[in-house]
């Protein structure tokens, strides 16, 4: 009788160990997913910081002044071009006026 109880005890301990291992596996998957999201957000923030630093460094000094004015002229010119296309009704669908 002692061997049956020992075998059942061993079996129960094995099942408990398997269940605990499964629980640890599920927790490890959640931890890995959390780490992935965290590192992705961190990378996006670092990319934004790098782009901001690049833009600020480009717009320093005389070359930066000229480049900033050139960029401003391009932006204003592009907006004016899209505005005139919209007024003429020849622009992209999303820019056209809704006429009833």
ABEGO torsion letter per residue (X at the ends): XAAAAAAAAAAAAAAAAAAAAAAAAAAAAAAAAAAAAAAAAAAAAAAAAAAAAAAAAAABEAAAAAAAAAAAAAAAAAAAAAAAAAAAGABBAAABBBBX
